[in-house]
Amino acid sequence: MENDGIGEEYVCAVCGQTYKKGVTDSEAMAEANEYWPTLKQEELAIICDDCYQGIKPEEHPVEYGKSVLDDAFVELMRQKIIRSILYGK
């Protein structure tokens, strides 16, 4: 991938808003590994900068890591169920 994710759209796992990525996927993974080194990539959630600043991982790296992931998973499952009911997908 030429741009490594820069400019691609994503939905924040916390607030649900759509944004464009402002950092490369590689940079984001390096930062995630710094704060949550034991989490696997598939356990991580993409969140916007405002939500990230509210979490302050440098102050609470483990405390919030699992909470955000749990919330993101619940939201993902909710969306899948709604799509399944509405569109049969």
C-alpha positions in Angstrom: 0.0 0.0 0.0 1.6 3.3 -1.1 0.1 5.6 1.5 -0.1 3.0 4.3 -3.6 4.1 5.2 -3.2 7.9 5.1 -6.4 9.6 4.0 -8.5 6.4 4.2 -11.8 6.7 6.0 -12.5 4.9 9.3 -15.3 4.9 11.8 -14.3 5.7 15.4 -15.0 2.7 17.6 -16.0 5.0 20.5 -18.0 7.9 19.1 -19.1 6.3 15.8 -18.1 9.3 13.6 -16.3 8.9 10.3 -12.9 10.4 9.8 -9.9 10.3 7.5 -6.7 8.7 8.8 -4.1 11.3 9.6 -1.2 8.9 10.4 0.0 5.8 8.7 -1.1 2.4 9.8 2.5 1.6 10.7 2.7 4.6 12.9 -0.6 3.8 14.6 0.5 0.2 15.2 3.8 1.4 16.7 2.0 3.7 19.1 -0.5 1.0 20.0 2.3 -1.5 20.7 3.9 1.2 23.0 0.9 1.5 25.2 -0.7 -2.0 24.8 2.2 -4.4 23.9 0.3 -7.6 24.9 -2.8 -6.9 22.6 -2.9 -8.5 19.2 -3.7 -6.4 16.2 -7.2 -7.9 15.8 -8.0 -6.9 19.4 -7.3 -3.2 18.7 -9.9 -0.6 17.8 -9.4 2.5 15.7 -10.5 5.6 17.5 -10.5 9.3 16.6 -8.1 11.8 18.2 -10.7 13.4 20.5 -11.7 10.0 21.9 -8.0 9.0 22.2 -7.3 12.2 24.1 -10.1 11.4 26.5 -8.7 8.0 27.2 -5.1 9.3 27.8 -3.4 5.9 27.4 -0.1 7.4 28.7 -1.9 7.7 32.1 -4.1 4.5 31.9 -2.7 2.1 29.3 -4.2 -1.1 30.5 -7.3 0.3 32.3 -8.8 1.7 29.1 -7.5 -0.7 26.5 -9.9 -3.5 27.2 -12.9 -1.2 27.8 -12.6 0.5 24.4 -12.2 -2.9 22.7 -15.2 -4.3 24.5 -17.3 -1.2 23.6 -16.1 -1.4 20.0 -16.9 -5.1 19.7 -20.4 -4.6 21.2 -21.1 -1.8 18.7 -19.8 -3.9 15.8 -22.0 -6.8 16.7 -25.0 -4.4 17.1 -24.4 -3.0 13.6 -24.1 -6.5 12.2 -27.4 -7.6 13.8 -29.2 -4.5 12.5 -27.8 -5.1 9.0 -28.9 -8.7 9.2 -32.4 -7.8 10.3 -32.8 -4.9 7.7 -31.0 -6.4 4.7 -30.6 -10.1 5.4 -26.8 -9.7 5.3 
